Amino acid sequence: MSDLAIAAAEAQSPDDVESDAPGRTWNFDLIITPIAMGLLLILLITVWQFADMDVTTKKILSPANLRIQTWQHLQITFWSTLLVISIAIPLGIFITREGFKKFSGPILTVANWSGQWPGLVGMLNLNGSLTKAGVKYSTLWSEDFTDDYFRTKLRTWLTTGRCAHKTDHVQPLARIQLSASVRRTGEKLAAQLLREKAIMGIFDEGCMGMFNAIIPDDLLHRVGVFKERLSQSTLYAESCTVDDAEAAGVRAWMERRGMKFHTGPDEATDLTLSLIHISEPTRPY
């Protein structure tokens, strides 16, 4: 052993040497966390038992409903996780292989046209995001994917890597002849925005992954519009502090302005008077 190694070993204090003696190290986080969660659960149960809740809130927080919702949530979580894993892991392995890292093949977005399913909304969101990002893609839609138009376009995309649709119904603004009064109105509004400015309230910008719906701030600033980012959770929390009298006053104001509420007796199928007063739309306003 070298002189340097011997000197280092002698200089090392006994406290620095790791002991092999049996012992137990307590991790207080494992003790404090369950206690804190238990106290929080007791607090929530106490609030639930003694809080002055409306009929709708009691129904939502009832033990039977909570059991159903919890079981449904667990099922959704399990199957969605299984689906994501079954797709993401093979795809991740595939795209990390040499030769596929810079893969930029043709992209096709497809969705059903039926209003019973949310596929079309998701496709439009994805298309808007791809367009904003400058990514080229093709898109197809159908109600049941058996019609000739869909099959023909799909065959075209599989052969050429792209498919197009008629867009002659869309006209650039520069080609449209605006009347003098319409043009003056637009110019007047633009000048007013630049002079007086405007604040646009946005609730949870990008919360649903809608990249296409996020307008860059610098583009809005050029035309005199500025963002005020708001929280839907905060809005709901504040709406819970509105009493019945104020909510009824808001409804009366809406009706004076021409708003019509079509109400019925059954909360399961109709908009009832109690729902108007204790939930939306009057309390958030």
C-alpha positions in Angstrom: 0.0 0.0 0.0 1.4 3.4 -0.8 2.3 6.0 1.8 -0.6 8.2 0.6 -3.2 5.4 1.0 -1.9 4.6 4.5 -2.1 8.3 5.6 -5.6 8.6 4.2 -6.7 5.5 6.1 -5.2 6.7 9.4 -6.7 10.2 9.0 -10.2 8.7 8.6 -12.2 9.1 11.8 -14.2 6.2 13.3 -17.4 8.2 12.6 -16.6 8.2 8.9 -16.4 4.4 8.7 -19.6 2.7 7.8 -20.6 0.3 10.6 -21.6 -3.2 9.8 -23.4 -3.5 13.2 -27.1 -4.2 13.0 -29.3 -1.3 13.6 -32.6 0.4 12.5 -33.0 3.7 10.8 -36.4 5.3 11.1 -37.9 7.0 8.1 -40.2 9.5 9.7 -41.9 10.3 6.4 -43.4 6.8 6.4 -45.0 7.6 9.8 -46.0 11.2 9.3 -47.6 10.8 5.9 -50.2 8.1 6.9 -51.0 10.1 10.1 -51.5 13.3 8.0 -53.6 11.5 5.4 -55.7 10.0 8.2 -56.3 13.4 9.8 -57.2 14.9 6.4 -59.7 12.0 5.9 -61.3 12.7 9.3 -61.5 16.4 8.5 -63.2 15.7 5.1 -65.7 13.3 6.7 -66.5 15.9 9.4 -67.0 18.6 6.8 -69.1 16.3 4.7 -71.3 15.4 7.7 -71.9 18.9 9.0 -71.5 21.2 6.0 -74.7 22.9 4.6 -74.7 21.3 1.2 -77.4 21.6 -1.5 -79.3 18.6 -2.9 -77.1 18.2 -5.9 -73.8 18.3 -3.9 -75.2 15.7 -1.4 -76.2 13.5 -4.3 -72.7 13.7 -5.8 -71.0 13.1 -2.5 -73.2 10.3 -1.3 -71.4 7.0 -0.4 -73.2 5.0 -3.0 -72.3 7.4 -5.8 -68.7 7.7 -4.6 -68.4 3.9 -4.7 -69.7 3.8 -8.3 -67.5 6.7 -9.4 -64.4 5.2 -7.8 -65.0 1.8 -9.4 -65.5 3.4 -12.8 -62.4 5.5 -12.3 -60.3 2.5 -11.4 -61.6 0.6 -14.5 -60.9 3.5 -16.8 -57.4 4.0 -15.3 -56.6 0.3 -15.7 -57.7 -0.1 -19.3 -56.3 3.3 -20.4 -52.9 2.5 -18.8 -52.9 -1.0 -20.4 -53.7 0.6 -23.8 -51.0 3.3 -23.4 -48.4 0.7 -22.4 -49.3 -1.7 -25.2 -48.9 1.1 -27.7 -46.2 3.3 -26.2 -43.6 0.6 -25.4 -43.5 -1.1 -28.8 -43.6 2.3 -30.5 -40.9 3.7 -28.3 -38.7 0.8 -29.2 -39.5 1.1 -32.9 -38.7 4.8 -33.2 -35.4 4.6 -31.3 -34.0 2.1 -33.7 -31.3 3.3 -36.0 -32.8 4.5 -39.3 -36.1 5.6 -37.8 -34.9 8.4 -35.5 -35.5 10.9 -38.3 -38.5 9.3 -39.7 -40.8 11.8 -41.3 -43.3 9.8 -43.3 -46.8 10.8 -44.3 -49.3 11.6 -41.6 -52.9 10.7 -41.9 -55.5 11.8 -39.2 -58.8 9.9 -39.3 -62.0 10.2 -37.2 -65.6 9.2 -37.4 -68.3 11.8 -38.4 -70.9 10.5 -36.0 -71.9 12.9 -33.3 -72.3 10.1 -30.8 -68.5 9.9 -30.3 -65.9 12.6 -29.7 -63.5 11.4 -32.3 -64.1 14.3 -34.7 -63.4 16.9 -32.1 -60.1 15.3 -31.2 -59.1 15.1 -34.9 -59.9 18.8 -35.5 -57.8 19.7 -32.4 -54.9 17.6 -33.7 -55.2 19.0 -37.2 -55.2 22.6 -35.8 -52.1 21.8 -33.7 -50.3 20.2 -36.7 -51.2 23.2 -38.9 -50.0 25.7 -36.3 -46.7 23.7 -35.9 -46.2 23.7 -39.7 -46.4 19.9 -40.0 -47.8 18.6 -43.3 -50.6 16.0 -43.0 -53.7 14.6 -44.7 -57.0 13.9 -43.1 -60.0 11.7 -43.6 -63.4 11.3 -42.0 -66.4 9.0 -42.3 -69.4 7.9 -40.4 -68.7 4.2 -40.6 -65.7 4.0 -42.9 -67.5 2.0 -45.6 -68.5 4.8 -48.0 -66.8 5.1 -51.4 -65.4 8.6 -50.8 -63.5 7.4 -47.7 -62.2 4.3 -49.3 -61.1 6.1 -52.5 -59.3 8.8 -50.5 -57.7 6.2 -48.3 -56.4 4.3 -51.3 -55.0 7.5 -52.7 -53.2 8.3 -49.5 -51.7 4.7 -49.2 -50.5 5.1 -52.8 -49.2 8.7 -52.8 -48.8 9.6 -49.2 -51.3 12.4 -49.4 -55.0 13.1 -50.1 -56.7 16.4 -50.7 -60.3 17.7 -50.6 -62.1 20.5 -52.3 -61.7 23.9 -50.6 -63.3 26.2 -53.2 -65.9 27.1 -50.6 -63.2 28.9 -48.6 -62.2 32.4 -49.9 -59.3 34.5 -48.8 -60.4 37.8 -47.3 -58.3 39.7 -49.9 -60.6 38.3 -52.7 -63.8 39.4 -51.0 -65.2 42.8 -51.8 -66.2 44.4 -48.6 -68.6 47.3 -48.6 -67.4 50.7 -47.6 -69.5 50.6 -44.4 -68.2 47.2 -43.3 -64.6 48.3 -43.9 -65.1 51.5 -41.9 -66.5 49.5 -39.0 -63.5 47.1 -39.0 -61.1 50.0 -39.2 -62.9 51.8 -36.4 -62.8 48.8 -34.2 -59.1 48.2 -34.9 -58.3 51.8 -34.0 -60.3 51.6 -30.8 -58.5 48.4 -29.7 -55.1 50.0 -30.4 -56.1 53.1 -28.5 -58.1 51.8 -25.5 -56.7 48.2 -25.4 -58.8 45.1 -24.4 -58.3 42.3 -21.9 -59.3 38.8 -23.0 -60.1 36.4 -20.1 -58.9 32.9 -20.8 -59.7 29.9 -18.5 -56.9 27.4 -18.1 -55.1 28.0 -21.4 -54.0 24.8 -23.0 -55.5 22.6 -20.2 -56.8 20.1 -22.8 -53.6 20.1 -24.8 -55.1 22.5 -27.4 -51.8 23.9 -28.7 -53.7 25.3 -31.7 -55.9 27.4 -29.3 -53.0 29.2 -27.6 -52.6 32.5 -29.5 -49.1 33.9 -29.0 -49.1 36.9 -26.8 -47.0 39.0 -29.0 -49.4 38.7 -31.9 -52.3 39.8 -29.7 -50.3 42.7 -28.3 -49.8 44.2 -31.8 -53.6 44.6 -32.1 -54.2 45.9 -28.6 -55.4 42.7 -27.0 -53.9 41.3 -23.8 -54.6 38.1 -21.9 -55.8 37.6 -18.3 -55.3 34.0 -17.5 -57.9 32.6 -15.2 -58.6 29.3 -13.4 -61.8 27.3 -13.8 -61.2 25.8 -10.3 -61.0 29.2 -8.8 -64.2 30.3 -10.6 -66.0 27.2 -9.2 -64.7 27.9 -5.7 -65.8 31.5 -5.8 -69.2 30.5 -7.3 -69.8 28.4 -4.2 -69.7 31.5 -2.0 -72.6 33.1 -3.9 -75.9 33.0 -1.9 -79.3 32.2 -3.3 -80.5 35.8 -3.3 -77.6 36.9 -5.5 -78.0 34.0 -7.8 -81.7 34.7 -8.2 -80.8 38.3 -9.0 -78.4 37.2 -11.7 -81.1 35.0 -13.2 -83.6 37.9 -13.2 -81.0 40.1 -15.0 -80.5 37.4 -17.6 -84.2 37.1 -18.2 -84.6 40.9 -18.6 -81.9 40.7 -21.3 -83.8 38.0 -23.2 -82.4 34.8 -21.8 -84.9 32.0 -21.6 -84.6 29.0 -19.2 -86.6 25.9 -20.1 -87.1 24.2 -16.8 -88.7 20.9 -15.8 -89.4 18.9 -12.6 -86.8 16.1 -12.9 -83.2 16.9 -12.2 -82.0 13.8 -14.0 -83.5 15.0 -17.3 -84.5 18.6 -16.9 -83.0 21.9 -15.9 -84.8 22.6 -12.6 -85.2 25.9 -10.8 -83.0 24.6 -7.9 -80.2 23.7 -10.4 -80.3 27.2 -11.8 -80.0 28.8 -8.4 -77.5 26.4 -6.8 -75.2 25.7 -9.7 -74.7 27.0 -13.2 -75.3 29.3 -14.9 -76.1 32.0 -12.3 -73.5 31.5 -9.6 -70.4 31.7 -11.8 -71.8 34.9 -13.3 
